[in-house]
Amino acid sequence: NAEENQTDSGTYEFNCQHGPPECIYNIIENCALDKIEDPLTAFQYIECIEQNDESRDPKQDYYQVAIDCCRLTNLDDDTVSKMET
C-alpha cells in the first residue's frame, strides 16, 4: 500500500506502508512487469523481489537484488538496465 501526496511545488511524494524499501521494490517490480514479456517469468521475478524485501532493511543493495533475481529467473543482467529507461 502506498499513499500519494502532491507537494506545494506540484511534485508527488509516495509513502509506503512498510517504508522506503517497499516503495523502491514497487518501482522495480512495476518496471519489470513492463519489460518482461513472459507472464511466468515476470511472476517468478516479482516473487524473488518480494522474498528479498522481508527484512525491510533500508540499506540493502536494491540493484544487486534486481540482478540476483534476473539470474535466478534466467533473464539477462541487462534487463535491469532496461528498467532504468
C-alpha positions in Angstrom: 0.0 0.0 0.0 1.2 3.5 -0.9 -0.1 6.9 -0.1 0.4 9.6 -2.8 0.6 13.3 -1.8 1.1 16.2 -4.1 3.6 18.7 -2.7 3.3 22.5 -2.9 5.7 22.5 -5.8 3.4 20.1 -7.8 5.6 17.0 -7.5 4.4 13.9 -5.8 5.7 12.0 -2.8 4.9 8.4 -2.0 4.8 6.9 1.4 4.6 3.2 1.6 3.0 1.3 4.4 6.2 -0.7 5.1 8.7 2.1 4.5 11.1 3.2 1.8 12.3 -0.3 0.8 8.7 -1.2 -0.2 8.5 1.9 -2.4 11.8 1.1 -4.1 10.9 -2.5 -4.7 7.4 -1.4 -6.0 9.2 0.7 -8.6 11.5 -2.2 -9.6 8.5 -4.6 -9.8 6.5 -2.2 -12.0 9.4 -1.7 -14.4 9.9 -5.5 -14.5 6.3 -6.0 -15.4 6.7 -3.5 -18.3 10.0 -5.1 -19.6 9.5 -8.9 -19.0 7.2 -10.3 -21.7 6.6 -13.8 -20.4 4.0 -13.8 -17.6 5.5 -16.8 -15.7 9.0 -15.3 -15.8 7.6 -11.9 -14.6 5.8 -13.7 -11.7 9.0 -15.5 -10.7 10.9 -12.3 -10.8 8.4 -10.5 -8.6 8.3 -13.4 -6.2 12.1 -13.2 -5.9 12.0 -9.5 -5.2 9.3 -10.0 -2.6 11.4 -12.6 -0.8 14.3 -10.2 -0.6 12.1 -7.4 0.9 11.2 -9.4 4.0 13.9 -7.7 6.1 12.7 -4.1 5.2 16.4 -3.0 5.6 16.6 0.4 4.1 20.4 0.0 3.5 20.0 -3.2 1.3 21.5 -3.2 -2.2 18.4 -3.0 -4.4 20.4 -3.1 -7.6 22.2 -6.3 -6.5 18.8 -7.9 -5.6 17.4 -6.9 -9.0 20.5 -8.5 -10.7 20.3 -11.7 -8.5 16.6 -12.0 -9.4 17.4 -11.7 -13.1 19.9 -14.5 -12.7 17.5 -16.7 -10.7 14.8 -16.3 -13.4 17.3 -16.7 -16.3 16.9 -13.1 -17.5 19.9 -11.2 -18.9 21.5 -8.9 -16.4 20.8 -6.0 -18.8 17.1 -6.4 -18.1 17.9 -4.3 -15.1 19.5 -1.6 -17.1 16.4 -1.6 -19.4 14.3 -1.0 -16.4 16.2 2.3 -15.9 14.8 3.7 -19.1 
